[in-house]
């Protein structure tokens, strides 16, 4: 097992009556992760919740607070997005970050019964809100000129051929798909996207999470054997936490353990257990995880509703006590203490 890229994914929590403080603390967490030497800092996109509703806006801000770390989002539910307008927002944020965005998509529509009619005019249930809509975002980011070869537009400053602006040709190669099934992994591979796979997958012919995720990765690699694949795990080291915090961490993991024992719901959703313990215990569990052993990119999925100082403790312990034992080395040596 050799991990060459270490990133974290945070939910971007904030209080209902004070969103600024939580968002500011999440930006500071991105800065902290960069100082520690993490290769990537990712944000969830969440609608109608106490989290970031527009990843592009947040990442534009994060790009001004950091210099080196990759800035990612996992995932943007494509059903709520206009493919061209989203491409414009992502392209602008990418240019402002000097080409550091990593963009993950999904086809899900959380809270569709509440949001669908607010986002779309007409019968949105008849629209293509799945893979085809993701493909349209990617196509827009290619920056092809619009209209005939002689089509131009006039602006107060110049005359130019029309296309998505600003155009950064590298962004189209930094698109990811959050795959939870073999079908989605196959689509991502066939369409040239990198693959994200976390601690939730669909049980297809198996009740075992590891088997299902291994099969998913194998299906993807049938189409893209050398593309980037990142696997996410909820990893919570106890080493530098105080006694009360250790108890809280263990209680959090215990409250989520029942869902890992059998497939959940009609879609047979499978969950990976949280990896909570000392660094030594965590390393033993990761060494026994064949999926983690099969990839070179590991992403920490930080728990929901923790405090910034707890997130910092988790990032610190993983960086100093866990990741180096997996073969990872920080990009910057001036690690925060």
Secondary structure as the mmCIF struct_conf table of DSSP 4:
data_model
#
loop_
_struct_conf.conf_type_id
_struct_conf.id
_struct_conf.beg_label_comp_id
_struct_conf.beg_label_asym_id
_struct_conf.beg_label_seq_id
_struct_conf.end_label_comp_id
_struct_conf.end_label_asym_id
_struct_conf.end_label_seq_id
STRN STRN1 UNK A 5 UNK A 10
STRN STRN2 UNK A 15 UNK A 15
TURN_TY1_P TURN_TY1_P1 UNK A 16 UNK A 17
STRN STRN3 UNK A 18 UNK A 18
HELX_RH_AL_P HELX_RH_AL_P1 UNK A 19 UNK A 36
TURN_TY1_P TURN_TY1_P2 UNK A 37 UNK A 37
BEND BEND1 UNK A 39 UNK A 39
STRN STRN4 UNK A 40 UNK A 43
BEND BEND2 UNK A 47 UNK A 51
BEND BEND3 UNK A 53 UNK A 53
HELX_RH_AL_P HELX_RH_AL_P2 UNK A 55 UNK A 65
BEND BEND4 UNK A 67 UNK A 69
STRN STRN5 UNK A 70 UNK A 77
HELX_RH_3T_P HELX_RH_3T_P1 UNK A 78 UNK A 80
HELX_RH_AL_P HELX_RH_AL_P3 UNK A 83 UNK A 96
TURN_TY1_P TURN_TY1_P3 UNK A 97 UNK A 98
BEND BEND5 UNK A 99 UNK A 99
STRN STRN6 UNK A 101 UNK A 106
TURN_TY1_P TURN_TY1_P4 UNK A 110 UNK A 111
HELX_RH_AL_P HELX_RH_AL_P4 UNK A 112 UNK A 119
BEND BEND6 UNK A 121 UNK A 122
HELX_RH_3T_P HELX_RH_3T_P2 UNK A 124 UNK A 126
BEND BEND7 UNK A 127 UNK A 127
BEND BEND8 UNK A 130 UNK A 130
HELX_RH_AL_P HELX_RH_AL_P5 UNK A 131 UNK A 141
TURN_TY1_P TURN_TY1_P5 UNK A 142 UNK A 143
HELX_LH_PP_P HELX_LH_PP_P1 UNK A 144 UNK A 146
BEND BEND9 UNK A 147 UNK A 148
TURN_TY1_P TURN_TY1_P6 UNK A 149 UNK A 150
STRN STRN7 UNK A 153 UNK A 154
BEND BEND10 UNK A 156 UNK A 157
STRN STRN8 UNK A 159 UNK A 160
BEND BEND11 UNK A 165 UNK A 166
TURN_TY1_P TURN_TY1_P7 UNK A 169 UNK A 170
HELX_RH_3T_P HELX_RH_3T_P3 UNK A 171 UNK A 174
STRN STRN9 UNK A 175 UNK A 178
BEND BEND12 UNK A 181 UNK A 181
HELX_RH_AL_P HELX_RH_AL_P6 UNK A 182 UNK A 190
TURN_TY1_P TURN_TY1_P8 UNK A 191 UNK A 192
STRN STRN10 UNK A 194 UNK A 197
BEND BEND13 UNK A 199 UNK A 199
STRN STRN11 UNK A 200 UNK A 202
BEND BEND14 UNK A 204 UNK A 205
BEND BEND15 UNK A 207 UNK A 207
HELX_RH_AL_P HELX_RH_AL_P7 UNK A 209 UNK A 221
TURN_TY1_P TURN_TY1_P9 UNK A 222 UNK A 223
BEND BEND16 UNK A 225 UNK A 227
STRN STRN12 UNK A 229 UNK A 233
STRN STRN13 UNK A 235 UNK A 237
TURN_TY1_P TURN_TY1_P10 UNK A 239 UNK A 240
BEND BEND17 UNK A 241 UNK A 241
HELX_RH_AL_P HELX_RH_AL_P8 UNK A 243 UNK A 257
HELX_RH_3T_P HELX_RH_3T_P4 UNK A 258 UNK A 260
BEND BEND18 UNK A 261 UNK A 262
STRN STRN14 UNK A 264 UNK A 264
TURN_TY1_P TURN_TY1_P11 UNK A 265 UNK A 268
STRN STRN15 UNK A 269 UNK A 271
HELX_LH_PP_P HELX_LH_PP_P2 UNK A 272 UNK A 274
STRN STRN16 UNK A 275 UNK A 277
HELX_RH_AL_P HELX_RH_AL_P9 UNK A 279 UNK A 287
TURN_TY1_P TURN_TY1_P12 UNK A 288 UNK A 288
HELX_RH_AL_P HELX_RH_AL_P10 UNK A 290 UNK A 293
TURN_TY1_P TURN_TY1_P13 UNK A 294 UNK A 294
BEND BEND19 UNK A 296 UNK A 296
STRN STRN17 UNK A 297 UNK A 301
HELX_LH_PP_P HELX_LH_PP_P3 UNK A 302 UNK A 303
TURN_TY1_P TURN_TY1_P14 UNK A 304 UNK A 305
HELX_RH_AL_P HELX_RH_AL_P11 UNK A 308 UNK A 317
HELX_RH_PI_P HELX_RH_PI_P1 UNK A 318 UNK A 322
HELX_RH_3T_P HELX_RH_3T_P5 UNK A 323 UNK A 326
TURN_TY1_P TURN_TY1_P15 UNK A 327 UNK A 327
BEND BEND20 UNK A 331 UNK A 331
BEND BEND21 UNK A 333 UNK A 333
#
